[in-house]
Amino acid sequence: MIGSTKGLPAGDLDRSDRLDHVGQLVGALQGEIVLRYATGRRVLDLGHGRPEIARWAARVSESLEVSPSASWRADAEGAPLVELPEAAFDLVLCLRTLPH
């Protein structure tokens, strides 16, 4: 278990505590993805969902470009249009970007 809940059954945690622990786990998994796959690669952070993801990628990648979702245009149906150079990236990260 994470943090001070070690040894406590899940039923002893209130909903807020459980959600906090799930959020910590998701953040740790995202960090693992970035560190594992971004190392030495040309990376695009598509959407710039969480600033710490870009910071992690910047530390280990060959290069990092950030395309914040606020800068995207939309087509007639409202789908995002993102203009990027062809074959410029080895890895595209799109984490915590779009509401669902």
N, CA, C and O of each residue as an XYZ file, in Angstrom:
400
protein
N       0.837     -1.187      0.000
C       0.000      0.000      0.000
C       0.877      1.244      0.000
O       2.049      1.201      0.374
N       0.298      2.325     -0.417
C       0.993      3.600     -0.504
C       0.837      4.370      0.797
O      -0.243      4.390      1.387
N       1.906      4.999      1.242
C       1.855      5.928      2.366
C       1.478      5.304      3.689
O       1.895      4.191      4.008
N       0.679      6.037      4.466
C       0.370      5.652      5.836
C      -0.716      4.592      5.945
O      -1.097      4.218      7.055
N      -1.215      4.106      4.834
C      -2.299      3.121      4.878
C      -1.775      1.695      4.925
O      -2.563      0.752      4.861
N      -0.483      1.517      5.035
C       0.114      0.188      5.034
C      -0.543     -0.688      6.092
O      -0.616     -0.339      7.270
N      -1.016     -1.834      5.629
C      -1.601     -2.792      6.544
C      -3.079     -2.598      6.802
O      -3.694     -3.431      7.468
N      -3.670     -1.530      6.300
C      -5.098     -1.304      6.517
C      -5.905     -1.974      5.417
O      -5.538     -1.881      4.245
N      -6.984     -2.640      5.763
C      -7.865     -3.167      4.730
C      -8.488     -2.018      3.947
O      -8.677     -0.926      4.483
N      -8.810     -2.268      2.668
C      -9.375     -1.224      1.815
C     -10.637     -0.623      2.419
O     -10.909      0.559      2.206
N     -11.411     -1.397      3.164
C     -12.638     -0.900      3.773
C     -12.394      0.159      4.830
O     -13.312      0.904      5.172
N     -11.170      0.246      5.361
C     -10.851      1.240      6.383
C     -10.518      2.612      5.789
O     -10.354      3.582      6.529
N     -10.420      2.696      4.484
C     -10.115      3.962      3.830
C     -11.406      4.593      3.338
O     -12.268      3.902      2.795
N     -11.548      5.908      3.525
C     -12.735      6.544      2.962
C     -12.512      6.786      1.469
O     -11.397      6.640      0.969
N     -13.562      7.149      0.777
C     -13.518      7.310     -0.681
C     -12.446      8.317     -1.098
O     -11.726      8.080     -2.067
N     -12.333      9.414     -0.396
C     -11.350     10.437     -0.727
C      -9.925      9.889     -0.639
O      -9.096     10.159     -1.508
N      -9.646      9.117      0.415
C      -8.317      8.516      0.568
C      -8.029      7.539     -0.565
O      -6.924      7.519     -1.108
N      -9.020      6.731     -0.920
C      -8.829      5.759     -2.005
C      -8.553      6.471     -3.321
O      -7.669      6.063     -4.074
N      -9.307      7.537     -3.605
C      -9.084      8.288     -4.837
C      -7.705      8.926     -4.846
O      -7.052      8.972     -5.888
N      -7.254      9.416     -3.702
C      -5.920      9.995     -3.607
C      -4.856      8.943     -3.909
O      -3.895      9.220     -4.626
N      -5.024      7.759     -3.373
C      -4.056      6.684     -3.611
C      -4.076      6.230     -5.062
O      -3.027      5.930     -5.632
N      -5.248      6.178     -5.661
C      -5.340      5.827     -7.078
C      -4.636      6.894     -7.911
O      -3.914      6.563     -8.852
N      -4.833      8.157     -7.583
C      -4.161      9.238     -8.294
C      -2.649      9.143     -8.194
O      -1.944      9.392     -9.172
N      -2.144      8.786     -7.018
C      -0.701      8.608     -6.834
C      -0.191      7.449     -7.685
O       0.877      7.541     -8.290
N      -0.945      6.371     -7.730
C      -0.555      5.212     -8.530
C      -0.528      5.566    -10.012
O       0.414      5.206    -10.718
N      -1.543      6.261    -10.485
C      -1.592      6.669    -11.889
C      -0.393      7.560    -12.213
O       0.242      7.381    -13.252
N      -0.079      8.508    -11.345
C       1.078      9.368    -11.561
C       2.377      8.581    -11.627
O       3.232      8.862    -12.466
N       2.528      7.601    -10.750
C       3.733      6.763    -10.757
C       3.829      5.959    -12.047
O       4.914      5.821    -12.612
N       2.712      5.431    -12.514
C       2.709      4.662    -13.761
C       3.038      5.556    -14.951
O       3.754      5.134    -15.859
N       2.530      6.774    -14.959
C       2.864      7.703    -16.034
C       4.356      8.014    -16.030
O       4.987      8.055    -17.086
N       4.917      8.230    -14.856
C       6.351      8.464    -14.754
C       7.147      7.287    -15.280
O       8.148      7.476    -15.971
N       6.718      6.080    -14.965
C       7.385      4.871    -15.456
C       7.329      4.808    -16.978
O       8.326      4.474    -17.618
N       6.182      5.123    -17.560
C       6.043      5.123    -19.023
C       7.014      6.115    -19.642
O       7.731      5.783    -20.586
N       7.038      7.329    -19.112
C       7.910      8.360    -19.664
C       9.367      7.937    -19.567
O      10.097      8.001    -20.556
N       9.795      7.509    -18.397
C      11.203      7.145    -18.215
C      11.594      5.942    -19.064
O      12.710      5.885    -19.580
N      10.698      4.994    -19.213
C      11.009      3.790    -19.982
C      11.087      4.072    -21.479
O      12.010      3.606    -22.148
N      10.139      4.822    -22.005
C      10.026      4.962    -23.452
C      10.614      6.249    -24.016
O      10.922      6.290    -25.207
N      10.782      7.287    -23.231
C      11.267      8.568    -23.751
C      12.787      8.676    -23.776
O      13.328      9.537    -24.470
N      13.470      7.839    -23.050
C      14.920      7.950    -22.935
C      15.597      7.888    -24.306
O      15.465      6.906    -25.036
N      16.328      8.963    -24.638
C      17.094      9.030    -25.874
C      16.273      9.252    -27.130
O      16.812      9.178    -28.234
N      14.993      9.521    -26.992
C      14.128      9.671    -28.166
C      13.699     11.128    -28.354
O      13.790     11.953    -27.445
N      13.225     11.408    -29.581
C      12.625     12.708    -29.899
C      11.153     12.607    -29.505
O      10.409     11.809    -30.075
N      10.739     13.404    -28.543
C       9.430     13.237    -27.912
C       8.537     14.446    -28.184
O       8.983     15.593    -28.162
N       7.261     14.152    -28.440
C       6.226     15.171    -28.518
C       5.267     14.952    -27.362
O       4.721     13.861    -27.196
N       5.064     15.991    -26.565
C       4.034     15.965    -25.519
C       2.802     16.607    -26.143
O       2.681     17.831    -26.180
N       1.898     15.782    -26.628
C       0.716     16.239    -27.348
C      -0.382     16.597    -26.356
O      -0.968     15.720    -25.722
N      -0.649     17.862    -26.228
C      -1.688     18.328    -25.328
C      -1.174     18.947    -24.054
O      -1.846     19.792    -23.462
N       0.012     18.542    -23.617
C       0.630     19.086    -22.400
C      -0.343     18.996    -21.226
O      -0.637     19.990    -20.562
N      -0.841     17.764    -20.985
C      -1.836     17.538    -19.949
C      -1.358     17.816    -18.539
O      -2.104     18.367    -17.730
N      -0.139     17.447    -18.236
C       0.417     17.703    -16.898
C       1.864     18.162    -17.062
O       2.657     17.467    -17.696
N       2.219     19.303    -16.510
C       3.572     19.836    -16.678
C       4.672     18.881    -16.221
O       5.751     18.860    -16.813
N       4.416     18.091    -15.180
C       5.480     17.197    -14.704
C       5.836     16.140    -15.737
O       6.969     15.657    -15.741
N       4.912     15.763    -16.613
C       5.216     14.793    -17.663
C       6.268     15.374    -18.599
O       7.225     14.687    -18.958
N       6.099     16.628    -18.996
C       7.092     17.282    -19.852
C       8.432     17.415    -19.133
O       9.482     17.245    -19.752
N       8.408     17.716    -17.839
C       9.674     17.823    -17.082
C      10.395     16.478    -17.056
O      11.611     16.422    -17.236
N       9.648     15.396    -16.833
C      10.274     14.065    -16.812
C      10.868     13.750    -18.179
O      12.002     13.280    -18.275
N      10.101     14.009    -19.235
C      10.576     13.708    -20.587
C      11.790     14.557    -20.943
O      12.722     14.058    -21.574
N      11.798     15.819    -20.556
C      12.923     16.706    -20.872
C      14.222     16.197    -20.269
O      15.291     16.380    -20.851
N      14.140     15.566    -19.119
C      15.348     15.063    -18.442
C      16.004     13.905    -19.182
O      17.225     13.758    -19.141
N      15.205     13.080    -19.860
C      15.756     11.841    -20.410
C      15.717     11.763    -21.929
O      16.377     10.900    -22.508
N      14.971     12.631    -22.589
C      14.809     12.522    -24.036
C      15.933     13.232    -24.780
O      16.645     14.066    -24.221
N      16.073     12.876    -26.059
C      17.006     13.593    -26.923
C      16.499     15.012    -27.149
O      17.264     15.975    -27.103
N      15.201     15.123    -27.394
C      14.567     16.430    -27.563
C      13.101     16.311    -27.163
O      12.529     15.222    -27.159
N      12.510     17.446    -26.830
C      11.110     17.474    -26.421
C      10.436     18.673    -27.055
O      10.926     19.799    -26.960
N       9.309     18.425    -27.702
C       8.457     19.501    -28.196
C       7.110     19.364    -27.506
O       6.587     18.260    -27.356
N       6.559     20.489    -27.091
C       5.267     20.497    -26.405
C       4.250     21.186    -27.306
O       4.500     22.272    -27.829
N       3.104     20.540    -27.480
C       2.002     21.114    -28.250
C       0.800     21.234    -27.326
O       0.005     20.298    -27.230
N       0.646     22.379    -26.635
C      -0.459     22.538    -25.688
C      -1.813     22.489    -26.397
O      -1.973     23.056    -27.478
N      -2.766     21.822    -25.796
C      -4.092     21.698    -26.412
C      -4.746     23.063    -26.608
O      -5.576     23.221    -27.503
N      -4.391     24.036    -25.801
C      -4.965     25.377    -25.944
C      -4.583     26.020    -27.276
O      -5.263     26.941    -27.730
N      -3.509     25.552    -27.908
C      -3.065     26.134    -29.174
C      -3.657     25.424    -30.392
O      -3.432     25.856    -31.522
N      -4.402     24.356    -30.181
C      -4.964     23.602    -31.304
C      -6.154     24.331    -31.906
O      -6.915     25.000    -31.208
N      -6.295     24.186    -33.225
C      -7.505     24.642    -33.912
C      -8.444     23.449    -34.007
O      -8.045     22.321    -33.717
N      -9.685     23.689    -34.411
C     -10.663     22.606    -34.527
C     -11.258     22.588    -35.931
O     -11.373     23.623    -36.588
N     -11.637     21.378    -36.381
C     -12.324     21.269    -37.663
C     -13.810     21.587    -37.474
O     -14.226     21.979    -36.384
N     -14.603     21.420    -38.523
C     -16.026     21.781    -38.480
C     -16.799     21.014    -37.416
O     -17.784     21.522    -36.880
N     -16.362     19.789    -37.102
C     -17.033     18.976    -36.085
C     -16.465     19.191    -34.689
O     -16.941     18.596    -33.722
N     -15.462     20.027    -34.586
C     -14.876     20.303    -33.283
C     -13.681     19.435    -32.927
O     -13.125     19.573    -31.837
N     -13.271     18.540    -33.828
C     -12.100     17.691    -33.574
C     -10.830     18.535    -33.678
O     -10.739     19.412    -34.538
N      -9.854     18.279    -32.817
C      -8.632     19.088    -32.854
C      -7.823     18.867    -34.129
O      -7.699     17.743    -34.614
N      -7.280     19.947    -34.656
C      -6.359     19.907    -35.788
C      -4.988     20.323    -35.266
O      -4.819     21.433    -34.762
N      -4.033     19.445    -35.388
C      -2.685     19.715    -34.892
C      -1.726     19.576    -36.065
O      -1.645     18.513    -36.681
N      -1.004     20.639    -36.373
C      -0.052     20.608    -37.476
C       1.349     20.397    -36.919
O       1.861     21.209    -36.149
N       1.957     19.280    -37.330
C       3.298     18.931    -36.853
C       4.120     18.423    -38.025
O       3.556     17.892    -38.982
N       5.431     18.570    -37.973
C       6.274     18.063    -39.052
C       6.217     16.539    -39.127
O       6.153     15.860    -38.102
N       6.240     16.014    -40.342
C       6.171     14.571    -40.548
C       7.467     13.895    -40.089
O       8.564     14.395    -40.342
N       7.326     12.770    -39.421
C       8.443     11.929    -38.965
C       9.430     12.680    -38.066
O      10.621     12.370    -38.062
N       8.951     13.645    -37.318
C       9.834     14.437    -36.460
C       9.988     13.851    -35.065
O      10.841     14.296    -34.297
N       9.166     12.849    -34.726
C       9.161     12.327    -33.362
C       9.244     10.810    -33.353
O       8.707     10.131    -34.228
N       9.930     10.298    -32.343
C       9.995      8.854    -32.127
C       8.898      8.397    -31.180
O       8.490      7.235    -31.207
N       8.418      9.314    -30.338
C       7.431      8.984    -29.315
C       6.489     10.164    -29.128
O       6.926     11.311    -29.025
N       5.197      9.874    -29.085
C       4.195     10.892    -28.797
C       3.517     10.522    -27.487
O       2.953      9.436    -27.351
N       3.578     11.434    -26.527
C       2.898     11.251    -25.246
C       1.639     12.104    -25.249
O       1.678     13.276    -25.624
N       0.538     11.524    -24.836
C      -0.722     12.260    -24.726
C      -1.384     11.784    -23.439
O      -2.323     10.987    -23.462
N      -0.877     12.286    -22.318
C      -1.318     11.834    -21.005
C      -2.028     12.961    -20.265
O      -1.535     14.088    -20.206
N      -3.191     12.644    -19.702
C      -3.969     13.609    -18.917
C      -4.279     14.868    -19.721
O      -4.212     15.980    -19.198
N      -4.616     14.685    -20.989
C      -4.812     15.807    -21.895
C      -6.276     16.119    -22.145
O      -6.704     17.266    -22.016
N      -7.039     15.103    -22.502
C      -8.422     15.315    -22.919
C      -9.387     14.876    -21.832
O      -9.231     13.792    -21.270
N     -10.371     15.692    -21.531
C     -11.377     15.266    -20.542
C     -12.208     14.127    -21.108
O     -12.510     14.097    -22.300
N     -12.568     13.203    -20.252
C     -13.396     12.077    -20.703
C     -14.354     11.672    -19.620
O     -15.138     10.741    -19.806
